[in-house]
Amino acid sequence: MGLLLGRLALLVAFALLCLSYADVRKHSSSPADERARAIQALNRLTFGARPGDVDRVLSIGVHKWIEQQLHPDSIKDDALQTRLSVFRTLRIQPRELAQNFPPQILIRQIADEKEHLPRDPEQRAIYEAQLVRYRERQEKKSAETGQGNESELPMISAISLTDEERSHLLAQPADQRLSALLQLPPEAELDFMENLKGPARTEFLDGMSPAQRETAVALQNPQQVVTNELMQAKLLRATYSERQLQEVMTDFWMNHFNIFIGKGLDRYELTSYERDVIRPRVLGKFEDLLVATAQSPAMVFYLDNWLSVGPDSEFALGIRSLHGHGANRRFSAPQSRNVRPNQRRSGLNENYGRELMELHTLGVNGGYTQKDVTEVAKVFTGWTLKQPKEGGGFSFNGRMHQPGTKIVLGHKIKETGEKEGYEVLHILARHPSTAKFICTKLAIRFVSDDPPPALVDRMDKTFLKKKGDIRAVLETMLQSPEFWAPQSYRAKIKTPLEFVASALRVTEAEVKDATPLVGQLQAMGMPLYGSQPPTGYSMKADAWVSSSALLGRMNFALRLASGRIREVQIRQPEKAAGDQPWDLNQTLASLEASLLGGDVSKQTHETISAQLRDPSITGRKLDDPARPPNLAVIEGLLLGSPDFQRR
């Protein structure tokens, strides 16, 4: 079966690829009726329509449904909150995350006896397991270099459990498994969790409380608990939230103000960044969002502003004074996880100043100069972090701040310390170039890869008139004829996240554990929170359309439809009633209606119809109508088709 599906995916992917995506974007005009408007609204303002969504939108009216989505607080979302309630890390602050799921720098400090082990037995077990791993690395490093270290802790000995001991642990009642595991030496705990894979791992964790599951997984990799729960939550929100526009806009702004999860401290800060900085402001005033991101520890760390020191600040002059007198030491700064011990605040860093203007506000052609970048960087010296290695928050350090007047975009910024930053953010938030840049990006996300200039003009006028009111800008867009024009209908290509979420929604998937889906997105080239450059992921088709990309999507679609993605179960297609013979054409039409709303191109319909004449695909011979066709394959082909790639 696996070989069949693999060969089928290859065959169909390249057959469908022949339907040029350039042609796909020129999809035939849709009827300008209320049903088409409902489909357009669902395609653009959600992560994909579920069965029955079109009728639900029509029952309350497209305009009223949009109004509800623009005011998400009015929409109950209890079912989603129940799903998310198992993820404790989503509710706690970065400092507590670092304490419960310790980073390597904290483990190293405990190994060096600069910090103490926690008293809580479960928390202590996590630390002890990480100490085992730390010592193993130190021993390996010493063996490779041939250099011992007298300060190293005593050598450890590996402890492996017997098959009988492993079976005994797995046989424990769910609520007793963790306590039984924690009775073992730390070396044995780590060995057990590292060798627990696949169904056995699922079986061991199944039935544990959320806190017990977190502790068990953290024995192996504490940071992974934090990042995994964040990523699972993003997929679950996209799939199950009733506040779909809020989730779409959260994804938009998280991408606009991108933070890379792989950069040290941000593994712990991203949860708070999305929850406390981005999500509450996605439909509010842009300036509020801009200020919140500028003060976010995640952004301050990601773009290195915490290291930026004014050349003429007290901090810098103090260093020079010491060096000028032959001192062999210098002031050091609180250091972050994943930052080398010798990395210190030593000079002006322009990273944030540049990205603030180029990516967050004015745009690359927004009318600023390199001189403006330098001046903005000086303005934001002193915007730093307090105790970053412990998950501390934003703080302003006046000793690091560059004194004197700065000139930004022709505006004189008088020396007022921290207030200079607010003044510059206000100037940038209200600038015409910012209005055009932000509105263009919104139009690209919601309308087309090349949005009509007239639409962008109306949106940026609203942006300036309403002082950056994001909800008002979206209302202008949604009231514009360009949004509803036939050439905009299904003219956007889904990103991998949009594709996966829409497939889960349309198949009414029940996701017990989203971790395998997180892996699928990584395989498709869009790891969640994984864009390393500050540009974030592209919203345009050309970044995601290629033969390999389409093949990857087809393989995912077939795996999903055939139930071969762990911890994910989809709604099964309806079968023929009673003893009635199967009609392949009728079956295909029914699935087209269910998955594509009956709106399928002639090319896609004919291509899949041709494949259904192959017995190896349908699962039956043409002269054996009593034998049911392989519905999973047909459903997978439709989910992988170019028509489903559009929104």
QUIJOTA-V764259 format. One record per backbone hydrogen bond with DSSP energy under -0.5 kcal/mol. CO is the residue of the C=O (numbers start at 0). NH is the residue of the N-H. If there is no record, write none. Layout:
BEGIN
CO_NH / CO_NH
END
This chain:
BEGIN
0_4 / 1_5 / 2_6 / 3_7 / 4_8 / 5_9 / 6_10 / 7_11 / 8_12 / 9_13 / 10_14 / 11_15 / 12_16 / 13_17 / 14_17 / 15_18 / 17_19 / 19_22 / 19_23 / 20_24 / 22_25 / 23_26 / 30_32 / 32_36 / 33_37 / 34_38 / 35_39 / 36_40 / 37_41 / 38_42 / 39_43 / 40_44 / 41_45 / 41_47 / 49_52 / 51_55 / 52_56 / 53_57 / 54_58 / 55_59 / 56_60 / 60_64 / 61_65 / 62_66 / 63_67 / 64_68 / 65_69 / 66_70 / 67_70 / 70_73 / 71_74 / 73_75 / 76_80 / 77_81 / 78_82 / 79_83 / 80_84 / 82_85 / 83_86 / 85_87 / 86_89 / 87_90 / 88_91 / 92_96 / 93_97 / 94_98 / 95_99 / 96_100 / 102_105 / 102_106 / 103_107 / 104_108 / 105_109 / 106_110 / 107_111 / 108_113 / 108_114 / 109_112 / 119_123 / 120_124 / 121_125 / 122_126 / 123_127 / 124_128 / 125_129 / 126_130 / 127_131 / 128_132 / 129_133 / 130_134 / 131_135 / 132_136 / 133_137 / 134_138 / 135_139 / 136_140 / 137_141 / 138_142 / 139_143 / 140_144 / 141_145 / 141_146 / 145_147 / 148_151 / 161_165 / 162_166 / 163_167 / 164_168 / 165_169 / 166_170 / 168_171 / 172_175 / 172_176 / 173_176 / 175_179 / 176_180 / 177_181 / 179_182 / 180_183 / 184_187 / 184_188 / 185_189 / 186_190 / 187_191 / 188_192 / 189_193 / 190_194 / 192_195 / 194_196 / 196_199 / 196_200 / 197_201 / 198_202 / 199_203 / 200_204 / 201_205 / 204_207 / 208_212 / 209_213 / 210_214 / 211_215 / 212_216 / 213_217 / 214_218 / 216_219 / 216_220 / 217_221 / 220_224 / 221_224 / 221_225 / 222_226 / 223_227 / 224_228 / 225_229 / 226_230 / 227_231 / 228_232 / 229_233 / 230_234 / 231_235 / 232_236 / 233_237 / 234_238 / 235_239 / 236_240 / 241_243 / 242_246 / 243_247 / 244_248 / 245_249 / 246_250 / 247_251 / 248_252 / 249_253 / 250_254 / 251_255 / 252_256 / 254_257 / 255_257 / 258_260 / 259_262 / 261_263 / 262_265 / 263_266 / 264_267 / 264_268 / 265_269 / 268_272 / 269_273 / 270_274 / 271_275 / 271_276 / 272_276 / 272_277 / 273_278 / 277_280 / 278_281 / 280_283 / 282_470 / 283_469 / 284_288 / 285_289 / 286_290 / 287_291 / 288_292 / 289_293 / 290_294 / 292_295 / 295_299 / 296_300 / 297_301 / 298_302 / 299_304 / 299_305 / 300_303 / 302_351 / 303_306 / 304_307 / 306_345 / 306_346 / 307_381 / 309_312 / 312_316 / 313_317 / 314_318 / 315_319 / 316_320 / 317_321 / 318_322 / 319_323 / 320_324 / 321_324 / 321_326 / 322_325 / 334_388 / 335_338 / 336_264 / 339_342 / 341_343 / 343_345 / 346_308 / 347_349 / 349_353 / 350_354 / 351_355 / 352_356 / 353_357 / 354_358 / 354_359 / 355_360 / 356_362 / 362_365 / 368_372 / 369_373 / 370_374 / 371_375 / 372_376 / 373_377 / 374_378 / 375_379 / 377_380 / 377_401 / 379_382 / 381_383 / 381_396 / 383_394 / 384_386 / 386_389 / 386_391 / 387_390 / 390_94 / 392_385 / 394_383 / 394_396 / 395_397 / 396_399 / 396_400 / 397_400 / 398_314 / 399_309 / 405_407 / 405_412 / 407_410 / 410_407 / 410_412 / 411_413 / 412_405 / 413_415 / 415_418 / 416_419 / 417_420 / 417_421 / 418_422 / 419_423 / 420_424 / 421_425 / 422_426 / 423_427 / 424_428 / 425_429 / 427_430 / 430_434 / 431_435 / 432_436 / 433_437 / 434_438 / 435_439 / 436_440 / 437_441 / 438_442 / 439_443 / 440_444 / 441_445 / 442_446 / 442_447 / 447_450 / 451_454 / 451_455 / 452_456 / 453_457 / 454_458 / 455_459 / 456_460 / 457_461 / 458_462 / 459_463 / 460_464 / 461_465 / 462_467 / 463_466 / 467_285 / 467_469 / 468_472 / 469_473 / 470_474 / 471_475 / 472_476 / 473_477 / 474_478 / 476_479 / 479_482 / 479_483 / 480_484 / 484_487 / 484_488 / 485_488 / 487_490 / 491_646 / 494_498 / 495_499 / 496_500 / 497_501 / 498_502 / 499_503 / 500_504 / 501_505 / 502_506 / 503_508 / 504_507 / 506_570 / 508_510 / 509_511 / 509_568 / 513_517 / 514_518 / 515_519 / 516_520 / 517_521 / 518_522 / 519_523 / 520_525 / 521_524 / 526_529 / 528_260 / 529_531 / 532_535 / 539_542 / 540_543 / 540_544 / 543_545 / 545_549 / 546_550 / 547_551 / 548_552 / 549_553 / 550_554 / 551_555 / 552_556 / 553_557 / 554_558 / 555_559 / 556_560 / 557_561 / 558_563 / 559_562 / 563_565 / 564_567 / 566_511 / 566_512 / 568_509 / 576_579 / 581_583 / 582_586 / 583_587 / 584_588 / 585_589 / 586_590 / 587_591 / 588_592 / 589_593 / 590_594 / 591_595 / 591_597 / 592_596 / 595_598 / 597_599 / 600_604 / 601_605 / 602_606 / 603_607 / 604_608 / 605_609 / 606_610 / 607_611 / 609_612 / 610_613 / 612_614 / 613_616 / 613_617 / 614_618 / 617_629 / 620_623 / 623_626 / 624_581 / 628_630 / 629_632 / 629_633 / 630_634 / 631_635 / 632_636 / 633_637 / 634_638 / 635_639 / 637_640 / 640_643 / 640_644 / 641_645 / 642_645 / 644_493
END
